[in-house]
Every structure is written in C-alpha cells, then in structure tokens.
Amino acid sequence: MSHQFNSTSLREYDIRGIVGTTLGPDDAYAIGRGIGTLVRRGGGASVAV
C-alpha cells in the first residue's frame, strides 16, 4: 500500500501539519501503519499512545 503525504507535512525528523488542511484521516492511518510495522519488525507486540 502506498500513501502520498502533502509535501509540506513531512520534515526530516518530524511530521507537521494542520488537521483538515494538510493532515487527514488517511495520513493518520498511514502513520499508524508505518509505526506498527516498525514495532512488529523489531519484535514488539503492542504500542501505547
């Protein structure tokens, strides 16, 4: 699955944006999937937010 973020939202070390303008539900889903993938590959089983 591929997701295209707004080019102004992604920085070298963080993600910045305005909900409803440059960040939306699809962005949140893609970020969550990415974090989950990294945790699982590292042997983790859960994430607390």
PDBQT receptor file of N, H, CA, C and O in Angstrom, charges set to zero:
ATOM      1  N   MET A   1       0.842  -1.174   0.000  1.00  0.00    +0.000 N 
ATOM      2  CA  MET A   1       0.000   0.000   0.000  1.00  0.00    +0.000 C 
ATOM      3  C   MET A   1       0.888   1.238   0.000  1.00  0.00    +0.000 C 
ATOM      4  O   MET A   1       1.883   1.292   0.723  1.00  0.00    +0.000 OA
ATOM      5  N   SER A   2       0.537   2.217  -0.796  1.00  0.00    +0.000 N 
ATOM      6  H   SER A   2      -0.271   2.174  -1.384  1.00  0.00    +0.000 HD
ATOM      7  CA  SER A   2       1.318   3.445  -0.904  1.00  0.00    +0.000 C 
ATOM      8  C   SER A   2       0.429   4.637  -0.536  1.00  0.00    +0.000 C 
ATOM      9  O   SER A   2      -0.753   4.672  -0.878  1.00  0.00    +0.000 OA
ATOM     10  N   HIS A   3       1.005   5.590   0.150  1.00  0.00    +0.000 N 
ATOM     11  H   HIS A   3       1.965   5.561   0.427  1.00  0.00    +0.000 HD
ATOM     12  CA  HIS A   3       0.260   6.787   0.548  1.00  0.00    +0.000 C 
ATOM     13  C   HIS A   3       1.067   8.019   0.172  1.00  0.00    +0.000 C 
ATOM     14  O   HIS A   3       2.282   8.048   0.365  1.00  0.00    +0.000 OA
ATOM     15  N   GLN A   4       0.410   9.021  -0.355  1.00  0.00    +0.000 N 
ATOM     16  H   GLN A   4      -0.577   8.998  -0.512  1.00  0.00    +0.000 HD
ATOM     17  CA  GLN A   4       1.068  10.262  -0.744  1.00  0.00    +0.000 C 
ATOM     18  C   GLN A   4       0.716  11.351   0.277  1.00  0.00    +0.000 C 
ATOM     19  O   GLN A   4      -0.431  11.791   0.353  1.00  0.00    +0.000 OA
ATOM     20  N   PHE A   5       1.709  11.780   1.055  1.00  0.00    +0.000 N 
ATOM     21  H   PHE A   5       2.641  11.423   0.993  1.00  0.00    +0.000 HD
ATOM     22  CA  PHE A   5       1.507  12.857   2.024  1.00  0.00    +0.000 C 
ATOM     23  C   PHE A   5       1.628  14.211   1.339  1.00  0.00    +0.000 C 
ATOM     24  O   PHE A   5       2.253  14.327   0.285  1.00  0.00    +0.000 OA
ATOM     25  N   ASN A   6       1.031  15.231   1.939  1.00  0.00    +0.000 N 
ATOM     26  H   ASN A   6       0.523  15.136   2.796  1.00  0.00    +0.000 HD
ATOM     27  CA  ASN A   6       1.231  16.599   1.493  1.00  0.00    +0.000 C 
ATOM     28  C   ASN A   6       2.719  16.912   1.651  1.00  0.00    +0.000 C 
ATOM     29  O   ASN A   6       3.301  16.634   2.700  1.00  0.00    +0.000 OA
ATOM     30  N   SER A   7       3.322  17.473   0.645  1.00  0.00    +0.000 N 
ATOM     31  H   SER A   7       2.850  17.699  -0.206  1.00  0.00    +0.000 HD
ATOM     32  CA  SER A   7       4.776  17.704   0.660  1.00  0.00    +0.000 C 
ATOM     33  C   SER A   7       5.228  18.645   1.779  1.00  0.00    +0.000 C 
ATOM     34  O   SER A   7       6.398  18.619   2.160  1.00  0.00    +0.000 OA
ATOM     35  N   THR A   8       4.336  19.465   2.306  1.00  0.00    +0.000 N 
ATOM     36  H   THR A   8       3.386  19.486   1.996  1.00  0.00    +0.000 HD
ATOM     37  CA  THR A   8       4.720  20.384   3.385  1.00  0.00    +0.000 C 
ATOM     38  C   THR A   8       4.640  19.731   4.761  1.00  0.00    +0.000 C 
ATOM     39  O   THR A   8       5.108  20.310   5.741  1.00  0.00    +0.000 OA
ATOM     40  N   SER A   9       4.057  18.539   4.854  1.00  0.00    +0.000 N 
ATOM     41  H   SER A   9       3.677  18.069   4.058  1.00  0.00    +0.000 HD
ATOM     42  CA  SER A   9       3.847  17.888   6.148  1.00  0.00    +0.000 C 
ATOM     43  C   SER A   9       5.045  17.106   6.652  1.00  0.00    +0.000 C 
ATOM     44  O   SER A   9       5.249  17.001   7.861  1.00  0.00    +0.000 OA
ATOM     45  N   LEU A  10       5.834  16.562   5.757  1.00  0.00    +0.000 N 
ATOM     46  H   LEU A  10       5.669  16.647   4.774  1.00  0.00    +0.000 HD
ATOM     47  CA  LEU A  10       6.949  15.708   6.162  1.00  0.00    +0.000 C 
ATOM     48  C   LEU A  10       8.232  16.502   6.249  1.00  0.00    +0.000 C 
ATOM     49  O   LEU A  10       8.633  17.181   5.303  1.00  0.00    +0.000 OA
ATOM     50  N   ARG A  11       8.872  16.403   7.408  1.00  0.00    +0.000 N 
ATOM     51  H   ARG A  11       8.547  15.852   8.177  1.00  0.00    +0.000 HD
ATOM     52  CA  ARG A  11      10.168  17.035   7.625  1.00  0.00    +0.000 C 
ATOM     53  C   ARG A  11      11.195  15.935   7.823  1.00  0.00    +0.000 C 
ATOM     54  O   ARG A  11      10.844  14.756   7.852  1.00  0.00    +0.000 OA
ATOM     55  N   GLU A  12      12.439  16.302   7.957  1.00  0.00    +0.000 N 
ATOM     56  H   GLU A  12      12.724  17.260   7.933  1.00  0.00    +0.000 HD
ATOM     57  CA  GLU A  12      13.479  15.299   8.130  1.00  0.00    +0.000 C 
ATOM     58  C   GLU A  12      13.292  14.498   9.419  1.00  0.00    +0.000 C 
ATOM     59  O   GLU A  12      13.513  13.288   9.436  1.00  0.00    +0.000 OA
ATOM     60  N   TYR A  13      12.885  15.171  10.495  1.00  0.00    +0.000 N 
ATOM     61  H   TYR A  13      12.705  16.155  10.481  1.00  0.00    +0.000 HD
ATOM     62  CA  TYR A  13      12.777  14.499  11.788  1.00  0.00    +0.000 C 
ATOM     63  C   TYR A  13      11.384  14.530  12.400  1.00  0.00    +0.000 C 
ATOM     64  O   TYR A  13      11.208  14.063  13.525  1.00  0.00    +0.000 OA
ATOM     65  N   ASP A  14      10.398  15.059  11.704  1.00  0.00    +0.000 N 
ATOM     66  H   ASP A  14      10.541  15.439  10.790  1.00  0.00    +0.000 HD
ATOM     67  CA  ASP A  14       9.058  15.092  12.270  1.00  0.00    +0.000 C 
ATOM     68  C   ASP A  14       8.001  15.242  11.190  1.00  0.00    +0.000 C 
ATOM     69  O   ASP A  14       8.305  15.379  10.005  1.00  0.00    +0.000 OA
ATOM     70  N   ILE A  15       6.756  15.212  11.634  1.00  0.00    +0.000 N 
ATOM     71  H   ILE A  15       6.509  15.100  12.596  1.00  0.00    +0.000 HD
ATOM     72  CA  ILE A  15       5.607  15.404  10.756  1.00  0.00    +0.000 C 
ATOM     73  C   ILE A  15       4.839  16.588  11.317  1.00  0.00    +0.000 C 
ATOM     74  O   ILE A  15       4.488  16.607  12.497  1.00  0.00    +0.000 OA
ATOM     75  N   ARG A  16       4.582  17.569  10.474  1.00  0.00    +0.000 N 
ATOM     76  H   ARG A  16       4.868  17.553   9.516  1.00  0.00    +0.000 HD
ATOM     77  CA  ARG A  16       3.854  18.761  10.909  1.00  0.00    +0.000 C 
ATOM     78  C   ARG A  16       2.748  19.051   9.911  1.00  0.00    +0.000 C 
ATOM     79  O   ARG A  16       2.918  18.857   8.707  1.00  0.00    +0.000 OA
ATOM     80  N   GLY A  17       1.640  19.507  10.407  1.00  0.00    +0.000 N 
ATOM     81  H   GLY A  17       1.502  19.665  11.385  1.00  0.00    +0.000 HD
ATOM     82  CA  GLY A  17       0.554  19.855   9.515  1.00  0.00    +0.000 C 
ATOM     83  C   GLY A  17      -0.635  20.374  10.291  1.00  0.00    +0.000 C 
ATOM     84  O   GLY A  17      -0.620  20.436  11.520  1.00  0.00    +0.000 OA
ATOM     85  N   ILE A  18      -1.654  20.742   9.562  1.00  0.00    +0.000 N 
ATOM     86  H   ILE A  18      -1.667  20.691   8.563  1.00  0.00    +0.000 HD
ATOM     87  CA  ILE A  18      -2.893  21.249  10.137  1.00  0.00    +0.000 C 
ATOM     88  C   ILE A  18      -3.986  20.240   9.816  1.00  0.00    +0.000 C 
ATOM     89  O   ILE A  18      -4.262  19.947   8.653  1.00  0.00    +0.000 OA
ATOM     90  N   VAL A  19      -4.606  19.712  10.876  1.00  0.00    +0.000 N 
ATOM     91  H   VAL A  19      -4.382  19.950  11.821  1.00  0.00    +0.000 HD
ATOM     92  CA  VAL A  19      -5.666  18.729  10.688  1.00  0.00    +0.000 C 
ATOM     93  C   VAL A  19      -6.785  19.348   9.860  1.00  0.00    +0.000 C 
ATOM     94  O   VAL A  19      -7.253  20.450  10.145  1.00  0.00    +0.000 OA
ATOM     95  N   GLY A  20      -7.200  18.628   8.844  1.00  0.00    +0.000 N 
ATOM     96  H   GLY A  20      -6.820  17.733   8.613  1.00  0.00    +0.000 HD
ATOM     97  CA  GLY A  20      -8.255  19.108   7.962  1.00  0.00    +0.000 C 
ATOM     98  C   GLY A  20      -7.738  19.906   6.783  1.00  0.00    +0.000 C 
ATOM     99  O   GLY A  20      -8.470  20.135   5.820  1.00  0.00    +0.000 OA
ATOM    100  N   THR A  21      -6.482  20.336   6.846  1.00  0.00    +0.000 N 
ATOM    101  H   THR A  21      -5.887  20.150   7.629  1.00  0.00    +0.000 HD
ATOM    102  CA  THR A  21      -5.894  21.095   5.743  1.00  0.00    +0.000 C 
ATOM    103  C   THR A  21      -4.772  20.301   5.088  1.00  0.00    +0.000 C 
ATOM    104  O   THR A  21      -4.860  19.955   3.910  1.00  0.00    +0.000 OA
ATOM    105  N   THR A  22      -3.721  20.013   5.844  1.00  0.00    +0.000 N 
ATOM    106  H   THR A  22      -3.650  20.294   6.801  1.00  0.00    +0.000 HD
ATOM    107  CA  THR A  22      -2.592  19.260   5.284  1.00  0.00    +0.000 C 
ATOM    108  C   THR A  22      -2.478  17.861   5.873  1.00  0.00    +0.000 C 
ATOM    109  O   THR A  22      -1.684  17.054   5.390  1.00  0.00    +0.000 OA
ATOM    110  N   LEU A  23      -3.260  17.559   6.913  1.00  0.00    +0.000 N 
ATOM    111  H   LEU A  23      -3.905  18.214   7.306  1.00  0.00    +0.000 HD
ATOM    112  CA  LEU A  23      -3.288  16.217   7.516  1.00  0.00    +0.000 C 
ATOM    113  C   LEU A  23      -4.733  15.755   7.659  1.00  0.00    +0.000 C 
ATOM    114  O   LEU A  23      -5.592  16.501   8.130  1.00  0.00    +0.000 OA
ATOM    115  N   GLY A  24      -4.987  14.522   7.249  1.00  0.00    +0.000 N 
ATOM    116  H   GLY A  24      -4.290  13.917   6.866  1.00  0.00    +0.000 HD
ATOM    117  CA  GLY A  24      -6.338  13.984   7.340  1.00  0.00    +0.000 C 
ATOM    118  C   GLY A  24      -6.344  12.560   7.852  1.00  0.00    +0.000 C 
ATOM    119  O   GLY A  24      -5.302  12.037   8.249  1.00  0.00    +0.000 OA
ATOM    120  N   PRO A  25      -7.505  11.928   7.848  1.00  0.00    +0.000 N 
ATOM    121  CA  PRO A  25      -7.630  10.558   8.339  1.00  0.00    +0.000 C 
ATOM    122  C   PRO A  25      -6.731   9.560   7.607  1.00  0.00    +0.000 C 
ATOM    123  O   PRO A  25      -6.178   8.658   8.236  1.00  0.00    +0.000 OA
ATOM    124  N   ASP A  26      -6.581   9.706   6.315  1.00  0.00    +0.000 N 
ATOM    125  H   ASP A  26      -7.031  10.439   5.804  1.00  0.00    +0.000 HD
ATOM    126  CA  ASP A  26      -5.712   8.795   5.559  1.00  0.00    +0.000 C 
ATOM    127  C   ASP A  26      -4.254   8.938   5.989  1.00  0.00    +0.000 C 
ATOM    128  O   ASP A  26      -3.510   7.958   6.021  1.00  0.00    +0.000 OA
ATOM    129  N   ASP A  27      -3.853  10.159   6.316  1.00  0.00    +0.000 N 
ATOM    130  H   ASP A  27      -4.458  10.956   6.290  1.00  0.00    +0.000 HD
ATOM    131  CA  ASP A  27      -2.487  10.389   6.797  1.00  0.00    +0.000 C 
ATOM    132  C   ASP A  27      -2.281   9.709   8.151  1.00  0.00    +0.000 C 
ATOM    133  O   ASP A  27      -1.263   9.053   8.370  1.00  0.00    +0.000 OA
ATOM    134  N   ALA A  28      -3.242   9.865   9.053  1.00  0.00    +0.000 N 
ATOM    135  H   ALA A  28      -4.069  10.399   8.875  1.00  0.00    +0.000 HD
ATOM    136  CA  ALA A  28      -3.138   9.242  10.377  1.00  0.00    +0.000 C 
ATOM    137  C   ALA A  28      -3.067   7.727  10.249  1.00  0.00    +0.000 C 
ATOM    138  O   ALA A  28      -2.295   7.080  10.957  1.00  0.00    +0.000 OA
ATOM    139  N   TYR A  29      -3.856   7.164   9.363  1.00  0.00    +0.000 N 
ATOM    140  H   TYR A  29      -4.482   7.690   8.788  1.00  0.00    +0.000 HD
ATOM    141  CA  TYR A  29      -3.848   5.718   9.150  1.00  0.00    +0.000 C 
ATOM    142  C   TYR A  29      -2.485   5.264   8.637  1.00  0.00    +0.000 C 
ATOM    143  O   TYR A  29      -1.938   4.273   9.122  1.00  0.00    +0.000 OA
ATOM    144  N   ALA A  30      -1.936   5.978   7.664  1.00  0.00    +0.000 N 
ATOM    145  H   ALA A  30      -2.380   6.783   7.270  1.00  0.00    +0.000 HD
ATOM    146  CA  ALA A  30      -0.630   5.616   7.095  1.00  0.00    +0.000 C 
ATOM    147  C   ALA A  30       0.476   5.724   8.147  1.00  0.00    +0.000 C 
ATOM    148  O   ALA A  30       1.367   4.876   8.197  1.00  0.00    +0.000 OA
ATOM    149  N   ILE A  31       0.425   6.750   8.977  1.00  0.00    +0.000 N 
ATOM    150  H   ILE A  31      -0.298   7.439   8.936  1.00  0.00    +0.000 HD
ATOM    151  CA  ILE A  31       1.426   6.911  10.044  1.00  0.00    +0.000 C 
ATOM    152  C   ILE A  31       1.313   5.747  11.029  1.00  0.00    +0.000 C 
ATOM    153  O   ILE A  31       2.324   5.160  11.414  1.00  0.00    +0.000 OA
ATOM    154  N   GLY A  32       0.101   5.414  11.432  1.00  0.00    +0.000 N 
ATOM    155  H   GLY A  32      -0.721   5.891  11.119  1.00  0.00    +0.000 HD
ATOM    156  CA  GLY A  32      -0.114   4.300  12.354  1.00  0.00    +0.000 C 
ATOM    157  C   GLY A  32       0.362   2.977  11.789  1.00  0.00    +0.000 C 
ATOM    158  O   GLY A  32       0.976   2.178  12.496  1.00  0.00    +0.000 OA
ATOM    159  N   ARG A  33       0.079   2.745  10.519  1.00  0.00    +0.000 N 
ATOM    160  H   ARG A  33      -0.420   3.394   9.945  1.00  0.00    +0.000 HD
ATOM    161  CA  ARG A  33       0.541   1.502   9.882  1.00  0.00    +0.000 C 
ATOM    162  C   ARG A  33       2.061   1.456   9.840  1.00  0.00    +0.000 C 
ATOM    163  O   ARG A  33       2.658   0.404  10.071  1.00  0.00    +0.000 OA
ATOM    164  N   GLY A  34       2.680   2.572   9.551  1.00  0.00    +0.000 N 
ATOM    165  H   GLY A  34       2.195   3.426   9.364  1.00  0.00    +0.000 HD
ATOM    166  CA  GLY A  34       4.142   2.611   9.500  1.00  0.00    +0.000 C 
ATOM    167  C   GLY A  34       4.774   2.341  10.851  1.00  0.00    +0.000 C 
ATOM    168  O   GLY A  34       5.734   1.577  10.951  1.00  0.00    +0.000 OA
ATOM    169  N   ILE A  35       4.242   2.964  11.888  1.00  0.00    +0.000 N 
ATOM    170  H   ILE A  35       3.462   3.585  11.807  1.00  0.00    +0.000 HD
ATOM    171  CA  ILE A  35       4.766   2.741  13.238  1.00  0.00    +0.000 C 
ATOM    172  C   ILE A  35       4.540   1.289  13.655  1.00  0.00    +0.000 C 
ATOM    173  O   ILE A  35       5.432   0.655  14.218  1.00  0.00    +0.000 OA
ATOM    174  N   GLY A  36       3.354   0.770  13.380  1.00  0.00    +0.000 N 
ATOM    175  H   GLY A  36       2.630   1.285  12.922  1.00  0.00    +0.000 HD
ATOM    176  CA  GLY A  36       3.058  -0.623  13.713  1.00  0.00    +0.000 C 
ATOM    177  C   GLY A  36       3.994  -1.591  13.016  1.00  0.00    +0.000 C 
ATOM    178  O   GLY A  36       4.436  -2.574  13.611  1.00  0.00    +0.000 OA
ATOM    179  N   THR A  37       4.295  -1.318  11.763  1.00  0.00    +0.000 N 
ATOM    180  H   THR A  37       3.935  -0.520  11.279  1.00  0.00    +0.000 HD
ATOM    181  CA  THR A  37       5.219  -2.165  11.008  1.00  0.00    +0.000 C 
ATOM    182  C   THR A  37       6.603  -2.151  11.637  1.00  0.00    +0.000 C 
ATOM    183  O   THR A  37       7.226  -3.202  11.792  1.00  0.00    +0.000 OA
ATOM    184  N   LEU A  38       7.090  -0.969  12.001  1.00  0.00    +0.000 N 
ATOM    185  H   LEU A  38       6.584  -0.116  11.876  1.00  0.00    +0.000 HD
ATOM    186  CA  LEU A  38       8.411  -0.872  12.634  1.00  0.00    +0.000 C 
ATOM    187  C   LEU A  38       8.459  -1.614  13.968  1.00  0.00    +0.000 C 
ATOM    188  O   LEU A  38       9.437  -2.301  14.265  1.00  0.00    +0.000 OA
ATOM    189  N   VAL A  39       7.410  -1.477  14.765  1.00  0.00    +0.000 N 
ATOM    190  H   VAL A  39       6.616  -0.919  14.524  1.00  0.00    +0.000 HD
ATOM    191  CA  VAL A  39       7.365  -2.149  16.066  1.00  0.00    +0.000 C 
ATOM    192  C   VAL A  39       7.356  -3.661  15.878  1.00  0.00    +0.000 C 
ATOM    193  O   VAL A  39       8.095  -4.381  16.550  1.00  0.00    +0.000 OA
ATOM    194  N   ARG A  40       6.525  -4.133  14.971  1.00  0.00    +0.000 N 
ATOM    195  H   ARG A  40       5.925  -3.548  14.425  1.00  0.00    +0.000 HD
ATOM    196  CA  ARG A  40       6.427  -5.580  14.748  1.00  0.00    +0.000 C 
ATOM    197  C   ARG A  40       7.741  -6.146  14.220  1.00  0.00    +0.000 C 
ATOM    198  O   ARG A  40       8.177  -7.211  14.659  1.00  0.00    +0.000 OA
ATOM    199  N   ARG A  41       8.370  -5.448  13.290  1.00  0.00    +0.000 N 
ATOM    200  H   ARG A  41       8.016  -4.583  12.934  1.00  0.00    +0.000 HD
ATOM    201  CA  ARG A  41       9.660  -5.911  12.757  1.00  0.00    +0.000 C 
ATOM    202  C   ARG A  41      10.732  -5.935  13.840  1.00  0.00    +0.000 C 
ATOM    203  O   ARG A  41      11.673  -6.726  13.772  1.00  0.00    +0.000 OA
ATOM    204  N   GLY A  42      10.587  -5.074  14.831  1.00  0.00    +0.000 N 
ATOM    205  H   GLY A  42       9.823  -4.432  14.886  1.00  0.00    +0.000 HD
ATOM    206  CA  GLY A  42      11.537  -5.032  15.940  1.00  0.00    +0.000 C 
ATOM    207  C   GLY A  42      11.209  -6.022  17.047  1.00  0.00    +0.000 C 
ATOM    208  O   GLY A  42      11.883  -6.048  18.077  1.00  0.00    +0.000 OA
ATOM    209  N   GLY A  43      10.187  -6.830  16.843  1.00  0.00    +0.000 N 
ATOM    210  H   GLY A  43       9.640  -6.809  16.006  1.00  0.00    +0.000 HD
ATOM    211  CA  GLY A  43       9.832  -7.849  17.822  1.00  0.00    +0.000 C 
ATOM    212  C   GLY A  43       8.785  -7.425  18.831  1.00  0.00    +0.000 C 
ATOM    213  O   GLY A  43       8.448  -8.193  19.733  1.00  0.00    +0.000 OA
ATOM    214  N   GLY A  44       8.263  -6.211  18.693  1.00  0.00    +0.000 N 
ATOM    215  H   GLY A  44       8.536  -5.588  17.960  1.00  0.00    +0.000 HD
ATOM    216  CA  GLY A  44       7.249  -5.728  19.623  1.00  0.00    +0.000 C 
ATOM    217  C   GLY A  44       5.879  -6.286  19.305  1.00  0.00    +0.000 C 
ATOM    218  O   GLY A  44       5.637  -6.788  18.208  1.00  0.00    +0.000 OA
ATOM    219  N   ALA A  45       4.984  -6.194  20.276  1.00  0.00    +0.000 N 
ATOM    220  H   ALA A  45       5.181  -5.786  21.168  1.00  0.00    +0.000 HD
ATOM    221  CA  ALA A  45       3.635  -6.713  20.095  1.00  0.00    +0.000 C 
ATOM    222  C   ALA A  45       2.556  -5.650  20.290  1.00  0.00    +0.000 C 
ATOM    223  O   ALA A  45       1.426  -5.831  19.837  1.00  0.00    +0.000 OA
ATOM    224  N   SER A  46       2.890  -4.544  20.958  1.00  0.00    +0.000 N 
ATOM    225  H   SER A  46       3.808  -4.397  21.326  1.00  0.00    +0.000 HD
ATOM    226  CA  SER A  46       1.878  -3.519  21.197  1.00  0.00    +0.000 C 
ATOM    227  C   SER A  46       2.529  -2.144  21.315  1.00  0.00    +0.000 C 
ATOM    228  O   SER A  46       3.733  -2.014  21.537  1.00  0.00    +0.000 OA
ATOM    229  N   VAL A  47       1.682  -1.121  21.158  1.00  0.00    +0.000 N 
ATOM    230  H   VAL A  47       0.704  -1.227  20.977  1.00  0.00    +0.000 HD
ATOM    231  CA  VAL A  47       2.129   0.270  21.250  1.00  0.00    +0.000 C 
ATOM    232  C   VAL A  47       1.129   1.017  22.123  1.00  0.00    +0.000 C 
ATOM    233  O   VAL A  47      -0.079   0.841  21.964  1.00  0.00    +0.000 OA
ATOM    234  N   ALA A  48       1.609   1.838  23.033  1.00  0.00    +0.000 N 
ATOM    235  H   ALA A  48       2.590   1.980  23.162  1.00  0.00    +0.000 HD
ATOM    236  CA  ALA A  48       0.744   2.691  23.849  1.00  0.00    +0.000 C 
ATOM    237  C   ALA A  48       0.912   4.129  23.379  1.00  0.00    +0.000 C 
ATOM    238  O   ALA A  48       2.029   4.606  23.180  1.00  0.00    +0.000 OA
ATOM    239  N   VAL A  49      -0.207   4.805  23.205  1.00  0.00    +0.000 N 
ATOM    240  H   VAL A  49      -1.115   4.418  23.366  1.00  0.00    +0.000 HD
ATOM    241  CA  VAL A  49      -0.178   6.196  22.752  1.00  0.00    +0.000 C 
ATOM    242  C   VAL A  49      -0.720   7.078  23.848  1.00  0.00    +0.000 C 
ATOM    243  O   VAL A  49      -0.788   8.296  23.684  1.00  0.00    +0.000 OA
TER     244      VAL A  49
